[in-house]
Amino acid sequence: MAFFNNEKEPVKNVETNVWSCVSDDCQGWMRENYSFHEEPSCPICQSEMKKEIRVIPELK
């Protein structure tokens, strides 16, 4: 689809499985398909992480 006047194509948001840090002081999270471990630790604070579903922009 062509967009004119330097407008970019809108990014579609999709439900995505993510790992989210359980620490109240940390906002760390990562997409599940980009983690290297079955149960990763937070790369920011090294706390445990839990699975969540978030609506975030789709990566292509």
C-alpha positions as CSV (number, residue, x, y, z in Angstrom):
1,M,0.0,0.0,0.0
2,A,1.4,3.4,-0.9
3,F,1.4,6.3,1.5
4,F,1.9,9.9,0.4
5,N,3.2,13.1,2.0
6,N,5.9,11.2,3.9
7,E,3.4,9.4,6.0
8,K,4.5,6.0,7.3
9,E,2.5,2.9,7.2
10,P,0.7,2.4,10.6
11,V,2.2,-0.3,12.8
12,K,-0.2,-3.0,13.8
13,N,-0.3,-4.0,17.5
14,V,-0.7,-7.7,18.3
15,E,-1.0,-9.8,21.5
16,T,2.5,-11.1,22.2
17,N,3.9,-13.5,24.9
18,V,6.5,-11.7,27.0
19,W,8.6,-12.3,30.1
20,S,8.0,-9.6,32.7
21,C,10.2,-8.9,35.8
22,V,8.4,-9.6,39.1
23,S,10.4,-6.9,41.0
24,D,8.3,-3.8,41.9
25,D,11.3,-1.6,41.4
26,C,12.1,-2.8,37.9
27,Q,10.2,-2.3,34.6
28,G,12.1,-5.0,32.6
29,W,10.5,-7.2,30.1
30,M,11.4,-9.1,26.9
31,R,9.5,-10.9,24.1
32,E,9.3,-14.6,24.8
33,N,10.7,-15.6,21.4
34,Y,13.8,-13.5,22.0
35,S,14.8,-15.2,25.3
36,F,17.6,-17.8,25.3
37,H,16.4,-19.7,28.4
38,E,13.2,-21.5,29.3
39,E,12.9,-19.4,32.5
40,P,15.1,-16.3,32.1
41,S,16.2,-13.9,34.8
42,C,15.7,-10.2,34.4
43,P,18.7,-8.7,32.4
44,I,18.4,-5.4,34.3
45,C,18.1,-6.5,38.0
46,Q,18.6,-10.3,37.8
47,S,15.2,-11.0,39.5
48,E,12.8,-13.8,38.4
49,M,10.5,-13.2,35.5
50,K,6.9,-14.4,34.8
51,K,5.0,-14.9,31.5
52,E,2.5,-12.3,30.4
53,I,0.6,-11.3,27.3
54,R,0.9,-7.7,26.1
55,V,-0.4,-5.8,23.2
56,I,2.7,-4.4,21.5
57,P,3.8,-3.4,18.0
58,E,4.4,-6.3,15.7
59,L,8.0,-6.9,14.5
60,K,8.7,-8.0,11.0
